[in-house]
Every structure is written in structure tokens, then in C-alpha cells.
Amino acid sequence: MIELITNINSAVNNVVWGWPALILLAAVGILMTFLTKFFQITHIGHWMKMTIGAIFQDKEVVGHTKDKSISQFQSLCTALAATVGTGNIVGVAGAIIVGGPGAVFWMWIIAFFGMMTNYSENVLGIYYRRKNQNGEWSGGAMYYLRDGLGAKKHCKGLGSVLAVLFSIFCFLASFGIGNMTQVNSISGNMQSAFGVPTAVTGVVVLVLAGLVIVGGLKRIASVTEKIVPFMVVLYILGSVVIFCTNISQFGAVFTAIFKGAFAMKAVGGGIVGSGIRLAIEQGMKRGVFSNEAGLGSSVMVHSNSNVREPVRQGMWGIFEVFADTIVVCTLTAFSILSSGLVDLDTGVVLTEYEGVELTKANMVGTVFSMHFGQIGAAFVAIAIMLFAFSTVLGWSHYGTKACEFLFGEKYTIVYRVVFVVAIFGGAVMSDNLAWDIADTLNGMMMIPNLIGVLALSPLVYKLTKNYVDRKIRGKEDVEPMLSNWEDIQEEAAEAVKQGAE
């Protein structure tokens, strides 16, 4: 059965992650970057001020809400909980092992343009979101596909079909990228670092996750806003120490990254690879796995924010990709490449270090142990556990929203129970198969979402121009564009006039 699943998954993966899909992913990010006039660069001061800067200045950004929405900071933490995780540690190591140092460059490229893809998703998510019968915001790619793309001439059927397909893929992906790979990484690292059997880890994670997930988004957000900032800061500090210790390798590491990105050379753990093709493919695939820009996933939690300005939430999407890939993934890559475990000329990874076989699962732990001793390996194992655990929490919400769209709100509790039970399976299944299935489901989810963003790109341009005119250029005669729905538009416009965003 496992062999059959592996063969089917491999066949589908070759289609959804073929070059046409990768080109579509890059093209959408490039298009949105040009349409918004390189917003991630030209307005970097503004979006930094409105995101990380606002955390320390604006009470509405961090304050807990009384209704069923969550704060902007909670939405960021829950989104980061689903993105900052094994992709930043295990995923980066995997990209380097298979694609060589050059894969890191292509992770940067896809992240740079992915900032505006993620921005666009969030803008559209806020613009098309509606409240469900329980008074909770519901938004995401399925809604802007059905109500945005579907509203275009002769596109009603297409929009509805793509919305359903996206929801199905998201529903399934929540068990892959949001469950199996994460718990698999937790169990593997706990066994490697502490000798804990995978089945025991599976049971413990199942119980802990269940206690949080059944409580809904409010409980998930309250947990992630505590775990994510703490672990991200600790992991960055540890990586910065390694960076400073190995600063003499700075030139060699970045030279290897740029040479590997364009030169035809052997790459991968002792295997002669296909050079630049593998570097691009691994960089883009692992980049998307890490920051999820283009998947249309994080928009489902960003849409639950108490924000009123679509562009304001879009800027959180830019920061999300920046923090996830440009900061965390880069520090991970430098730690690995400056450690001496990778031949910078050939990209070949040492097969062993002090008698221990090097794999993508233990690579970063080995690097940290080289600098901090056994405590370093234990820290990485715990970091992966908490990162992956928080990812499971975040993705449980995405799957819940997909279930709500497909089957209705009353079935969401059934989904949560099945999702929690599936955690045990992820703990004991094959490492490679778990990651391969996640890759496939990512691609299947990505394609309908990118079609929607591409079709609605003129609207993103209009919403961005409307915001820039009002908030940056100070034009007082411009009416805000806040929602596709008249009742929400009127309510949000009144709030904005009173100074709320």
C-alpha cells in the first residue's frame, strides 16, 4: 500500500510541481510587484511601521478583541505559527542537500516576489470576507475565487469550481503540510535527541493539540501569540551567535550561494545532480513550503483580523514572508553552510559527522551542537517540536475553514476530531513520504489560488492605489475601498473615518 501511495504521489507531484506551475508561481509574484510599483521596497518604511513598529505603539494591533475576531498581532502569530516551522529548519537543510548552496538564492528570489503574492492574497481576503452564522469572519482564496473571479463575465462557473477545488486541496493539505510533516519532524527529532519512541511522541502531541484545537480560533491564537515570538527570538539569537562565530566564512558562503545558483555543478549528498535545475526547483519548492506565499493558506487566518483596511492586512503578509524566509531561513542556511558540513565548491554534504549520518532532519541540530554542545542539539529538537506544534495549530484553522466552505459550520467539529486523531499517523509514518505528500498537496492548492490572484490583480492595484493616495499621499477627497459588500463597506468606512484601521 505504501509503495502504491508513493508511486501515485510521485506521478501527481511531477505535474503540479512541473515547470509550468513554478513559472506561474514566479510570474504572479513578479506581476504583483510591478503592479504595486515594488511596494515591498518603495514603501518599506511604511509597512515596517504599520507592522512590527505598530506592535509597540498601537494597542488595537495587539489588544485582545471582545468579538470573535482576533487582533492583527494574533493573526500574524497564527500565520507565522503555520509557516515558521520545519520548513525553516528541516526544509532549508533538505533544499541544500538536494539542490546545493544555490537553492538558497532561489529561496530568496521566490520570497522577494512572494511578499507581494502574500500581500495580494491578504488584500483580497479582507476585501471579500464575510461573517458566518456564528459571527466569525470567513475569508480566503475560496471566497475571492467564488465572489471575485466568479463575478467576472462568463466566469461564474469557473470561479465556483476553482473555489471548491481549492477548498478540497486545502482540506487535504491540512493533513499533509499542516499535520503529517510537522508531527513526523517532532517524533524524529525527539527520538534522535532524547530517545523517545515515535509512538509515545505521537500520543503526547495528539493530546496537547487536541486540548487547543477543539477550543477554536480564539484558543489557538492565544497559544500561538505566546509560543511563536518566544521561539523565533530564541532561534534567531542562537543563529546570530553562530553567524558571528563563523563571520570569517561570510564571503565564502555567499559566493557559494551565488555560484551554485547559476553554475552547472554536482549537488546533493554525494549524488551528481542536474545543477541549476535542481537548485531552482528545490529553492522554489522549499521556499513556498517555508513561507506559503502563493498557497492562499495564511489569508484564512489574516481574514479573521480586526483590521478594516485590506492593504493594512496585506502589509502583514509582506512582513510574514520577510521574517520567515529572508530572516529565519537565511540564518539557518548560513549556519549550515558555514559549519564545514557542506563542501562549498561542489555542494556535496558530508555523509557523517563524528559517526552520525547527516540527514535533513538532524543537520541543523548537528550544527548547533558543534557550537553549543549537547545543549545545542537539544535546543534545536525542542525548537522544531514547538515550531511544528504551532504549525499544526495554525493549519487546523485552515482546514476548519475549508471544511466550513465545503460542508457547512456544523461539520467543523468533526473535522477537528479527525485532524487531531491523524496526528498519531504522522508521528510514525515514513519521513520521505510525509514530505513528498506535503509537496504534492502544496502544489495542488497553489494552482487555483494563483489563478484567482492573477485574475483579480487589477483589483489589487486599485485597492493599493486607493490606500497609498489616502494614507501616504494624504488625499482627503478619496473614498476608501474596504469591502466588496455594501454593508461591510459602510460599517468599515465609518470606523476608518473615526481613525480606526
C-alpha positions as CSV (number, residue, x, y, z in Angstrom):
1,M,0.0,0.0,0.0
2,I,2.8,2.4,0.9
3,E,4.5,1.7,-2.4
4,L,1.3,2.4,-4.3
5,I,0.7,5.7,-2.5
6,T,4.3,6.6,-3.2
7,N,4.0,5.9,-6.9
8,I,0.7,7.8,-7.3
9,N,2.1,10.8,-5.3
10,S,5.2,10.9,-7.4
11,A,3.2,11.0,-10.6
12,V,0.9,13.8,-9.4
13,N,3.9,15.7,-7.9
14,N,5.7,15.8,-11.3
15,V,2.6,17.6,-12.7
16,V,1.7,20.1,-10.0
17,W,5.4,21.0,-9.4
18,G,6.4,20.9,-13.0
19,W,8.0,23.9,-14.6
20,P,4.7,25.4,-15.8
21,A,3.5,25.6,-12.2
22,L,6.8,27.1,-11.0
23,I,6.7,29.7,-13.7
24,L,3.1,30.6,-12.8
25,L,4.2,31.0,-9.2
26,A,7.0,33.3,-10.1
27,A,5.0,35.2,-12.7
28,V,2.2,36.1,-10.3
29,G,4.7,37.5,-7.7
30,I,6.5,39.4,-10.4
31,L,3.3,40.8,-11.8
32,M,2.0,41.9,-8.4
33,T,5.4,43.5,-7.7
34,F,5.3,45.6,-10.8
35,L,1.5,46.5,-10.5
36,T,2.1,47.8,-6.9
37,K,5.3,49.6,-8.1
38,F,7.6,47.4,-6.0
39,F,5.6,48.2,-2.8
40,Q,7.8,45.9,-0.7
41,I,10.8,48.3,-1.5
42,T,9.3,51.7,-2.2
43,H,7.2,51.7,0.9
44,I,9.4,49.6,3.2
45,G,9.5,52.2,5.9
46,H,5.7,52.4,5.8
47,W,4.9,48.7,6.0
48,M,7.6,48.2,8.7
49,K,6.0,51.0,10.7
50,M,2.5,49.6,10.2
51,T,3.6,46.0,11.2
52,I,6.5,45.4,13.5
53,G,6.5,49.1,14.6
54,A,2.8,49.1,15.4
55,I,3.2,46.2,17.8
56,F,4.9,48.6,20.2
57,Q,2.7,51.7,19.5
58,D,-0.8,50.7,18.7
59,K,-3.0,49.0,21.3
60,E,-5.5,47.9,18.7
61,V,-2.8,45.9,17.0
62,V,-2.0,43.7,20.0
63,G,-5.1,44.1,22.2
64,H,-7.4,41.1,22.6
65,T,-10.8,41.6,20.9
66,K,-14.2,41.1,22.6
67,D,-15.9,39.8,19.5
68,K,-15.0,36.6,17.5
69,S,-12.2,38.4,15.5
70,I,-8.6,38.3,16.6
71,S,-6.0,41.1,16.8
72,Q,-3.6,41.8,14.0
73,F,-0.7,40.6,16.1
74,Q,-2.6,37.3,16.9
75,S,-3.4,36.8,13.2
76,L,0.4,37.3,12.4
77,C,1.4,34.9,15.1
78,T,-1.1,32.3,14.0
79,A,0.0,32.7,10.4
80,L,3.7,32.6,11.4
81,A,2.8,29.6,13.5
82,A,1.8,27.8,10.3
83,T,4.8,29.0,8.3
84,V,7.8,29.4,10.7
85,G,8.5,25.7,11.4
86,T,10.1,22.7,10.0
87,G,10.3,24.4,6.6
88,N,12.8,26.9,8.1
89,I,14.9,24.2,9.7
90,V,14.4,20.8,8.1
91,G,13.2,22.3,4.8
92,V,16.3,24.5,4.3
93,A,18.6,21.6,5.1
94,G,16.7,19.5,2.6
95,A,17.0,22.2,-0.1
96,I,20.7,22.4,0.4
97,I,21.2,18.7,0.5
98,V,19.4,18.1,-2.8
99,G,19.9,21.4,-4.6
100,G,23.2,22.6,-3.2
101,P,24.0,26.1,-1.8
102,G,22.5,27.7,-4.9
103,A,19.0,26.7,-3.7
104,V,19.2,29.4,-1.1
105,F,19.4,32.1,-3.7
106,W,16.2,30.9,-5.4
107,M,14.6,30.8,-2.0
108,W,15.4,34.5,-1.7
109,I,14.1,35.2,-5.1
110,I,10.8,33.4,-4.6
111,A,10.4,35.1,-1.2
112,F,11.1,38.6,-2.6
113,F,8.3,38.3,-5.2
114,G,6.3,36.1,-2.8
115,M,6.0,39.1,-0.5
116,M,3.6,40.7,-3.0
117,T,1.8,37.5,-3.7
118,N,1.1,37.1,0.0
119,Y,0.2,40.8,0.2
120,S,-2.3,40.3,-2.7
121,E,-3.9,37.3,-1.1
122,N,-4.4,39.1,2.2
123,V,-5.8,42.2,0.5
124,L,-8.3,40.1,-1.4
125,G,-9.1,38.0,1.7
126,I,-10.1,41.1,3.7
127,Y,-12.0,42.6,0.7
128,Y,-14.2,39.6,0.1
129,R,-14.6,38.2,3.6
130,R,-18.0,37.7,5.2
131,K,-19.2,36.7,8.7
132,N,-20.7,33.3,9.2
133,Q,-23.7,32.4,11.3
134,N,-21.6,32.3,14.5
135,G,-20.4,35.9,13.9
136,E,-16.8,34.8,12.9
137,W,-15.1,36.2,9.8
138,S,-14.7,33.7,7.0
139,G,-12.3,34.6,4.2
140,G,-9.7,33.0,2.0
141,A,-9.0,32.0,-1.6
142,M,-12.2,30.1,-1.9
143,Y,-14.2,33.3,-1.3
144,Y,-12.3,35.6,-3.7
145,L,-12.4,32.8,-6.3
146,R,-16.2,32.4,-5.9
147,D,-17.2,36.0,-5.3
148,G,-14.4,37.8,-7.1
149,L,-13.4,35.7,-10.1
150,G,-16.9,34.3,-10.3
151,A,-18.4,37.8,-10.6
152,K,-16.5,38.4,-13.9
153,K,-18.3,37.9,-17.1
154,H,-18.7,34.3,-18.1
155,C,-16.6,33.2,-15.1
156,K,-19.3,32.3,-12.5
157,G,-18.9,28.5,-13.1
158,L,-15.1,28.7,-13.3
159,G,-14.9,30.7,-10.0
160,S,-17.2,28.3,-8.2
161,V,-15.3,25.2,-9.4
162,L,-11.9,26.6,-8.5
163,A,-13.2,27.7,-5.1
164,V,-14.4,24.1,-4.4
165,L,-11.1,22.6,-5.7
166,F,-9.0,25.0,-3.6
167,S,-11.1,24.0,-0.5
168,I,-10.7,20.3,-1.2
169,F,-6.9,20.7,-1.7
170,C,-6.7,22.8,1.4
171,F,-8.7,20.3,3.4
172,L,-6.3,17.5,2.3
173,A,-3.2,19.7,2.6
174,S,-4.0,20.4,6.2
175,F,-3.3,16.7,6.9
176,G,0.0,17.0,5.0
177,I,1.9,20.2,5.4
178,G,-0.1,21.1,8.5
179,N,0.0,17.7,10.2
180,M,2.0,14.7,8.9
181,T,5.2,16.5,8.1
182,Q,5.2,18.6,11.3
183,V,4.5,15.7,13.7
184,N,6.9,13.5,11.7
185,S,9.6,16.0,12.3
186,I,8.7,16.3,16.0
187,S,8.8,12.5,16.5
188,G,12.0,12.1,14.5
189,N,13.9,14.7,16.5
190,M,12.6,13.6,19.8
191,Q,13.8,10.1,19.1
192,S,17.2,11.3,17.8
193,A,17.8,13.8,20.6
194,F,16.2,12.1,23.6
195,G,15.5,8.5,22.5
196,V,11.7,9.0,22.9
197,P,9.8,6.4,20.8
198,T,7.8,7.9,17.9
199,A,4.6,6.4,19.1
200,V,4.9,8.0,22.5
201,T,5.6,11.4,21.0
202,G,2.5,10.9,18.7
203,V,0.2,10.3,21.7
204,V,1.6,13.3,23.7
205,V,1.3,15.7,20.7
206,L,-2.2,14.3,19.9
207,V,-3.4,15.1,23.5
208,L,-1.9,18.6,23.7
209,A,-3.0,19.6,20.2
210,G,-6.5,18.3,20.9
211,L,-6.9,20.4,24.0
212,V,-6.1,23.6,22.0
213,I,-7.7,22.8,18.6
214,V,-11.2,21.9,20.0
215,G,-11.3,25.4,21.6
216,G,-11.4,27.1,18.2
217,L,-9.5,30.0,16.8
218,K,-9.5,32.2,19.9
219,R,-7.7,29.5,21.9
220,I,-5.4,28.7,19.0
221,A,-4.5,32.4,18.7
222,S,-3.9,32.8,22.4
223,V,-1.4,29.9,22.4
224,T,0.4,30.9,19.2
225,E,0.9,34.5,20.3
226,K,2.9,33.2,23.2
227,I,4.9,30.3,21.6
228,V,5.8,31.9,18.2
229,P,7.5,35.2,19.3
230,F,9.4,33.4,22.1
231,M,10.8,30.6,19.9
232,V,11.5,32.8,16.9
233,V,13.6,35.2,19.0
234,L,15.5,32.4,20.7
235,Y,16.2,30.6,17.4
236,I,17.3,33.8,15.8
237,L,19.6,34.6,18.8
238,G,21.2,31.2,18.6
239,S,21.7,31.5,14.8
240,V,23.1,35.0,15.2
241,V,25.7,33.6,17.7
242,I,26.7,31.0,15.0
243,F,26.8,33.8,12.4
244,C,29.1,35.9,14.4
245,T,31.3,33.0,15.3
246,N,31.7,32.0,11.7
247,I,31.7,35.5,10.3
248,S,35.1,34.8,8.6
249,Q,33.1,32.4,6.3
250,F,30.7,35.1,5.2
251,G,32.4,35.7,1.8
252,A,32.8,32.0,1.0
253,V,29.3,31.1,1.9
254,F,27.6,33.8,-0.1
255,T,29.9,33.2,-3.1
256,A,28.9,29.6,-3.0
257,I,25.3,30.5,-2.9
258,F,25.5,32.8,-6.0
259,K,27.8,30.5,-7.9
260,G,25.6,27.5,-7.1
261,A,22.5,29.4,-8.3
262,F,23.8,29.7,-11.8
263,A,26.7,27.2,-12.3
264,M,26.2,23.7,-13.6
265,K,27.8,21.5,-11.0
266,A,27.3,18.4,-8.9
267,V,24.9,18.9,-6.0
268,G,23.3,16.8,-3.3
269,G,24.5,14.4,-0.7
270,G,27.1,12.6,-2.7
271,I,24.9,12.4,-5.8
272,V,25.7,14.1,-9.1
273,G,22.7,16.2,-9.7
274,S,21.5,18.3,-12.5
275,G,22.9,21.6,-11.3
276,I,20.9,24.7,-11.8
277,R,17.6,23.0,-12.4
278,L,17.7,21.3,-9.1
279,A,18.9,24.5,-7.3
280,I,15.9,26.4,-8.8
281,E,13.4,23.6,-8.2
282,Q,14.4,23.0,-4.6
283,G,14.8,26.7,-3.8
284,M,11.3,27.5,-5.1
285,K,9.6,24.4,-3.6
286,R,11.2,24.7,-0.2
287,G,10.7,28.5,-0.3
288,V,7.0,28.0,-0.8
289,F,6.9,25.3,1.8
290,S,8.5,27.7,4.2
291,N,6.6,30.9,3.7
292,E,3.5,29.5,1.9
293,A,3.2,32.6,-0.3
294,G,1.1,31.6,-3.3
295,L,-0.8,28.8,-1.4
296,G,-3.6,31.0,-0.2
297,S,-3.4,29.5,3.2
298,S,-2.4,32.2,5.7
299,V,-5.1,34.5,4.3
300,M,-7.7,32.4,6.0
301,V,-6.4,33.5,9.4
302,H,-5.5,37.0,8.3
303,S,-9.1,37.4,7.3
304,N,-10.1,36.9,11.0
305,S,-8.2,40.0,12.0
306,N,-10.0,43.0,13.5
307,V,-8.4,45.2,10.7
308,R,-10.6,47.2,8.4
309,E,-8.1,48.3,5.7
310,P,-7.4,45.4,3.2
311,V,-4.0,46.9,2.4
312,R,-3.1,47.1,6.1
313,Q,-3.5,43.4,6.4
314,G,-1.7,42.9,3.2
315,M,1.4,44.6,4.7
316,W,1.3,42.0,7.5
317,G,1.6,39.4,4.7
318,I,4.8,41.2,3.4
319,F,6.3,41.1,6.9
320,E,5.3,37.5,7.3
321,V,7.3,36.4,4.3
322,F,10.2,38.7,5.1
323,A,10.5,37.3,8.7
324,D,10.0,33.7,7.6
325,T,12.4,33.4,4.7
326,I,14.6,36.4,4.4
327,V,15.5,36.4,8.1
328,V,15.0,32.9,9.6
329,C,15.7,30.8,6.5
330,T,18.8,32.8,5.7
331,L,20.2,32.4,9.2
332,T,19.6,28.6,9.0
333,A,21.3,28.4,5.6
334,F,24.3,30.4,6.8
335,S,24.6,28.2,9.9
336,I,24.7,25.0,7.7
337,L,26.9,26.3,5.0
338,S,29.5,27.9,7.4
339,S,29.7,24.8,9.5
340,G,32.1,22.8,7.3
341,L,29.5,20.1,6.8
342,V,28.9,21.1,3.2
343,D,31.6,21.4,0.5
344,L,31.0,24.9,-0.8
345,D,32.7,24.1,-4.1
346,T,30.7,21.1,-5.0
347,G,27.7,21.4,-2.8
348,V,28.2,17.8,-1.5
349,V,27.1,17.2,2.1
350,L,29.3,15.1,4.4
351,T,27.7,11.7,4.9
352,E,28.7,11.6,8.5
353,Y,29.8,13.8,11.4
354,E,31.5,12.1,14.3
355,G,29.9,8.8,13.3
356,V,26.4,10.1,13.0
357,E,24.8,10.1,9.5
358,L,23.7,13.5,8.4
359,T,20.2,14.0,7.2
360,K,17.9,17.0,6.6
361,A,16.3,16.1,10.0
362,N,19.4,16.3,12.1
363,M,21.6,18.7,10.0
364,V,20.8,21.9,12.0
365,G,20.9,20.1,15.3
366,T,24.4,18.9,14.4
367,V,25.4,22.5,13.6
368,F,24.1,23.8,16.9
369,S,25.8,21.0,18.8
370,M,29.1,22.0,17.2
371,H,28.8,25.4,18.8
372,F,26.8,24.8,21.9
373,G,27.5,21.2,22.7
374,Q,24.7,18.7,23.5
375,I,22.5,21.6,24.7
376,G,22.5,23.0,21.1
377,A,21.2,19.7,19.7
378,A,18.6,19.6,22.4
379,F,17.6,23.2,21.8
380,V,17.0,22.5,18.1
381,A,15.0,19.4,18.8
382,I,12.8,21.4,21.2
383,A,12.6,24.4,18.8
384,I,11.5,22.0,16.0
385,M,8.9,20.5,18.3
386,L,7.4,23.8,19.3
387,F,7.6,25.3,15.8
388,A,6.0,22.2,14.3
389,F,3.4,22.0,17.1
390,S,2.4,25.6,16.5
391,T,2.2,24.9,12.7
392,V,-0.3,22.1,13.5
393,L,-2.4,24.5,15.4
394,G,-2.4,27.1,12.6
395,W,-3.2,24.6,9.9
396,S,-6.0,23.1,11.9
397,H,-7.8,26.5,11.4
398,Y,-7.1,26.5,7.7
399,G,-8.6,23.0,7.4
400,T,-11.5,24.1,9.5
401,K,-12.3,27.0,7.2
402,A,-12.0,24.7,4.1
403,C,-14.4,22.2,5.8
404,E,-16.8,25.1,6.6
405,F,-16.9,26.2,3.0
406,L,-17.4,22.7,1.7
407,F,-19.8,21.1,4.2
408,G,-21.0,23.9,6.5
409,E,-20.2,25.1,10.0
410,K,-21.8,22.1,11.8
411,Y,-19.2,19.7,10.4
412,T,-16.2,21.6,11.6
413,I,-16.1,19.9,14.9
414,V,-15.9,16.5,13.1
415,Y,-13.0,17.8,11.1
416,R,-11.2,18.9,14.2
417,V,-11.5,15.5,15.8
418,V,-10.3,13.7,12.7
419,F,-7.4,16.1,12.3
420,V,-6.3,15.5,15.9
421,V,-6.5,11.7,15.5
422,A,-4.5,11.9,12.3
423,I,-1.6,13.3,14.3
424,F,-0.6,9.9,15.5
425,G,-0.2,8.6,11.9
426,G,2.1,11.5,11.1
427,A,4.3,10.6,14.0
428,V,5.0,7.0,12.9
429,M,5.0,7.3,9.0
430,S,7.9,7.4,6.6
431,D,9.8,10.7,6.7
432,N,10.3,11.0,2.9
433,L,6.8,10.0,2.1
434,A,5.4,12.6,4.5
435,W,7.4,15.4,2.9
436,D,6.6,14.2,-0.6
437,I,2.8,14.1,0.0
438,A,3.1,17.6,1.5
439,D,4.9,18.9,-1.6
440,T,2.2,17.5,-3.8
441,L,-0.7,18.9,-1.8
442,N,1.0,22.3,-1.7
443,G,1.1,22.4,-5.5
444,M,-2.5,21.3,-5.9
445,M,-3.6,24.0,-3.5
446,M,-1.4,26.6,-5.1
447,I,-2.7,26.5,-8.7
448,P,-6.3,27.6,-8.3
449,N,-5.3,30.3,-5.8
450,L,-2.7,31.8,-8.2
451,I,-5.3,31.8,-11.0
452,G,-7.6,33.8,-8.7
453,V,-4.9,36.3,-7.7
454,L,-3.9,36.7,-11.3
455,A,-7.5,37.3,-12.5
456,L,-8.1,39.8,-9.6
457,S,-4.7,41.6,-10.0
458,P,-6.4,44.8,-11.4
459,L,-8.5,45.0,-8.2
460,V,-5.3,44.6,-6.0
461,Y,-3.8,47.5,-8.0
462,K,-6.9,49.7,-7.4
463,L,-7.0,48.9,-3.7
464,T,-3.3,49.6,-3.3
465,K,-3.5,52.9,-5.2
466,N,-6.6,53.9,-3.1
467,Y,-4.7,53.2,0.1
468,V,-1.5,55.0,-1.0
469,D,-3.5,58.0,-2.1
470,R,-5.3,58.3,1.2
471,K,-2.7,57.2,3.8
472,I,0.6,58.0,2.2
473,R,-0.1,60.9,-0.1
474,G,-2.7,62.4,2.1
475,K,-5.5,62.9,-0.4
476,E,-8.6,63.7,1.6
477,D,-11.1,63.5,-1.2
478,V,-10.6,59.8,-2.0
479,E,-13.2,57.4,-0.7
480,P,-11.8,54.3,0.9
481,M,-12.3,50.9,-0.8
482,L,-12.6,48.4,2.1
483,S,-15.1,45.7,1.2
484,N,-16.8,44.1,-1.8
485,W,-20.0,44.0,0.3
486,E,-22.0,47.2,0.8
487,D,-23.0,46.6,4.4
488,I,-19.4,45.9,5.5
489,Q,-18.1,48.7,3.3
490,E,-20.3,51.3,5.1
491,E,-19.5,50.0,8.6
492,A,-15.8,49.8,7.9
493,A,-15.7,53.2,6.2
494,E,-17.3,54.9,9.2
495,A,-14.8,53.3,11.5
496,V,-11.9,54.4,9.3
497,K,-13.2,57.9,9.3
498,Q,-13.1,57.8,13.1
499,G,-9.4,56.9,12.9
500,A,-9.5,53.1,13.2
501,E,-7.8,50.9,10.6
